[in-house]
């Protein structure tokens, strides 16, 4: 289906020349030909651009009515007659850039809504948009070109770099954020970590959480995800890292750059993640362990020990992938043998 104009303003129509510049691709079509937008293979029309990045959808490619398809050179010969092939090295990335060309992020509307509550000593950079009922605490520093959505709360002393976007109902305290950080609706940054000590009579006393959260440049924190502040040191999310919705990051966790934490993953306190670690959905990482750079944690894995760099693990407790599947094969073989013995008896 076409993009709904009620929600996504369009910059189209755009020429093939402009599209090729965004995609970084090549095409033999008329450079002046114009397109109105993007759409999936199954529904795209002759004035729209689509893409193929998975051989599974070759049948859809054969039947598409799209005017142009962003595609790798190896599959370009399968583009049907009447459809232009825009040949690129990375179709998904290139198509994303084309889609953003047609539908750029909403422009800021600089100004402060009259219902916003801003401390007298807070510093607001030039060109910021401060939405209804937003709260900005004492001593906070908001960089230029930031967007603060409705009901967002920025605590005392928080610093935001240039071009940050805080969506409605998120909150951030005890934190320093770099440039271009995005907090999606309901994200919680800098709240007290889960630290307490047991007393002899069985009660719990909260351990003061005296650290901060440091968010590197261009981090994105998904809706309703939580990043607790450090207890004695800081919790650090490395530059360019992305947290999906509903992710929990405990106090004193440190991630390197470009890490990906997928929905419902949980990272316990003081775990260390290297650069470009991928943590799949519903997996859990125990506290005080180290995950090496480039490691990948499979969905629903339970990681209780260190994981070397560039190692893939799955299962609970987590094993290296090959060892895990060998063990599963042995278990299945053992189960089949026992069934055969039972029938013979």
HELIX and SHEET records of a PDB file:
HELIX    1   1 UNK A   16  UNK A   23  1                                   8    
HELIX    2   2 UNK A   55  UNK A   57  5                                   3    
HELIX    3   3 UNK A   58  UNK A   63  1                                   6    
HELIX    4   4 UNK A   73  UNK A   78  5                                   6    
HELIX    5   5 UNK A   91  UNK A  102  1                                  12    
HELIX    6   6 UNK A  321  UNK A  344  1                                  24    
SHEET    1   A 2 UNK A  14  UNK A  15  0                                        
SHEET    2   A 2 UNK A  34  UNK A  35 -1                                        
SHEET    1   B 4 UNK A  37  UNK A  38  0                                        
SHEET    2   B 4 UNK A  48  UNK A  51  1                                        
SHEET    3   B 4 UNK A  68  UNK A  72  1                                        
SHEET    4   B 4 UNK A  84  UNK A  88  1                                        
SHEET    1   C12 UNK A 111  UNK A 112  0                                        
SHEET    2   C12 UNK A 129  UNK A 130  1                                        
SHEET    3   C12 UNK A 147  UNK A 148  1                                        
SHEET    4   C12 UNK A 165  UNK A 166  1                                        
SHEET    5   C12 UNK A 182  UNK A 183  1                                        
SHEET    6   C12 UNK A 220  UNK A 221  1                                        
SHEET    7   C12 UNK A 242  UNK A 243  1                                        
SHEET    8   C12 UNK A 260  UNK A 261  1                                        
SHEET    9   C12 UNK A 278  UNK A 279  1                                        
SHEET   10   C12 UNK A 296  UNK A 297  1                                        
SHEET   11   C12 UNK A 312  UNK A 314  1                                        
SHEET   12   C12 UNK A 319  UNK A 320 -1                                        
SHEET    1   D10 UNK A 117  UNK A 118  0                                        
SHEET    2   D10 UNK A 135  UNK A 136  1                                        
SHEET    3   D10 UNK A 153  UNK A 154  1                                        
SHEET    4   D10 UNK A 171  UNK A 172  1                                        
SHEET    5   D10 UNK A 188  UNK A 189  1                                        
SHEET    6   D10 UNK A 226  UNK A 227  1                                        
SHEET    7   D10 UNK A 248  UNK A 249  1                                        
SHEET    8   D10 UNK A 266  UNK A 267  1                                        
SHEET    9   D10 UNK A 284  UNK A 285  1                                        
SHEET   10   D10 UNK A 302  UNK A 303  1                                        
SHEET    1   E 6 UNK A 123  UNK A 124  0                                        
SHEET    2   E 6 UNK A 141  UNK A 142  1                                        
SHEET    3   E 6 UNK A 159  UNK A 160  1                                        
SHEET    4   E 6 UNK A 175  UNK A 177  1                                        
SHEET    5   E 6 UNK A 213  UNK A 215  1                                        
SHEET    6   E 6 UNK A 235  UNK A 237  1                                        
SHEET    1   F 2 UNK A 196  UNK A 198  0                                        
SHEET    2   F 2 UNK A 204  UNK A 206 -1                                        
SHEET    1   G 3 UNK A 254  UNK A 255  0                                        
SHEET    2   G 3 UNK A 272  UNK A 273  1                                        
SHEET    3   G 3 UNK A 290  UNK A 291  1                                        
END                                                                             
